[in-house]
Amino acid sequence: MAQVLSLQEVFHSADTRHARPAKPPQRTTHKFKTSVSVPKRGAVTPLRKTHKLNSDVSPHRAVSAVRLMRIEMGGAFADLLNEKGKGSGENEMGYVGRTLGFRTKDLDDRDLRLVTDVVGGTIRWRRYLDHLICSLCHDERVFRSMEPLLLQILRIGFYEILKLDMPPYAVVDENVRLAKAALRPGAGNLVNGILRKLLVVKDNDSLPLPKVEGDDRTQARALATIHSHPVWMVRRWTKYLGQEETVRLMVWNNSDPSFSLRANCGKGFSRDDLVKQLQVLKVPHELSLHLDDFVRIRTGMQAVLQAGLLKQGLCAVQDESAGMVVSVVDPQPNETIIDCCAAPGGKTLYMAALMKHHGKVYAIDVNKGRLRILKDTAQVHQVDGIITTVAADLRTFAEETKEKYDKVLLDAPCSGLGVLSKRADLRWNRRVEDLEELTNLQDELLDAASTLVRPGGVLVYSTCSIDPEENEERVEAFLLRHPEFNIDPVDRWIPAAFVTNRGFFASNPAKHSVDGAFAARLREDNSALFLCKR
């Protein structure tokens, strides 16, 4: 489940191969009064000839509302950048035209940034916003029966007022215009009334939020509303981390994410070279405290994309937590390594770069399309000479092959609970029931991966989750089934702050300011199995 490659991964860095489609809010809704159309492939009829221009409607709000509807229905992403780093505003206006029946003024660079902020923030704060909208409706049934587009317009208005501190009456006026133009005058009047109620309670510092009191369940529900997370996550984290750490984690998940860039040493491009490029681009940055090839940025990703640094393979967007998993593997020249669930291939590429063009990395994944992207990216990164892609289910592959490898990395499909700051929508796509399905799959994949390790070789199990059931408990269960493996403590490869009492790697987003991740390094030792059998 390697991170980063495509531009979608810049803004959504968790793997979504096992993610469920986004679910609509638990409300009784009318049928769509506007359609969310999907463009057909082929020639696109120029919108200027088919949809009238409404210059009174704010372009970033129209695009945000339509995009939020598409995300909630599943299948859309929050970013507005194509692989050349240019805004895809023209395509977005196509969705606006087909959905709302009119187009607005074109999106400029500021509008593109606003769409990214508004869409990502509105998704993160959805539970919080919906609670306030429902509280300020004159009748709860009005909220429960609210049509999807109207709800998105209200969410945008509430988010802009409460979280972006935009001029309040401008927010009211612009969202009222959008509701009237996209729906009907009555919808605009409703938006006007609810947003003006919000301004009153905000000015009086009397937002109708629940108090954190009562029994554990009641407190969890209140915290889930205040910090906009599912109740089951809050209860689960409170159980494992305590309430104070859970709140810190949710605050981190709701903050604007930072991104790390990895200089591609496989192409002879050092971190110093990357820093010089960022200085030329005037992109604020800081050096990673943990990894020599990494630089962290909080703003300026558009400039990096437009300069072609990713397209040329000079660097990759990759979180430091993913880089530390590769450090746990410790790839060396002339080794044979297999990455068992490789796509989209961030860790594969990094391992190959560190091997200095000597050795072999086999990248296995069931997704042929993503493997093709990995293969193309490997060429751009100039590490294709040692990477071989294999489209296969790991379990089937392990049964059929007799080959053994020096090191085996299983970056397993997981809940992604460690990357919620970058994946704004993932918290709403996950259910507690998913964890049972995932842990069963993780056990199966671990058993299969273990058969690929040569005598004395290394097996690394990793996830981008912070949940003990997916991490420590999976490793402990595996060791009971496979006494021929022992824990190889990771303290030789990563800083002590990331090493657990059992010798595993674990990163805590709120504590370490990187994505949450886990890795266990296990070494195969047949002599242990022999002694066990005796």
Buried (B, 14 or more C-beta within 10 A) or exposed (E): BBBBBBBBBBBBBBBBEBBEEBEBBEEEEEEEEBEBEEEEEEEEEEBEEEBEBBEEBBBBBBBBBBBBBBBBBBEBBBBBBEEEBBBBBEEBBBBBBBBBBBBBBEBEEEBBBBBBBBBBBBBBBBBBBBBBBBBBBEEEEEBBEBBBBBBBBBBBBBBBBBBEEBEBEEBBBBBBBBBBBBBEEEBBEBBBBBBBBBBEBBEEEEBEEBEBEEEEEEBBBBBBBBBBBBBBBBBBBBEEBEBEBBBBBBEBBBEEBBBBBBBBBBBEBBBEBBBEBBEEBEBEBEEBEBBEBBBBBEEBBBBBBBBEBBBEBBBBBBBBBBBBBBBBBBBBEEBBBBBBBBBBBBBBBBBBBBBBEEBBBBBBBBBEEBBEBBBEBBEBBBBBEBBBBBBBEBBEBBEEBEEBBBBBBBBBBBBBBBBBBBBBBBBBBBBEEBBEEBBEBBBEBBBBBBBBBBEEBBBBBBBBBBBBBBBBEBBEBBBEEBEBBBBBBBEEBBBEEBBBEEEBBBBBBBBBBBBBBBBBBBBBBEEBBEEEEE
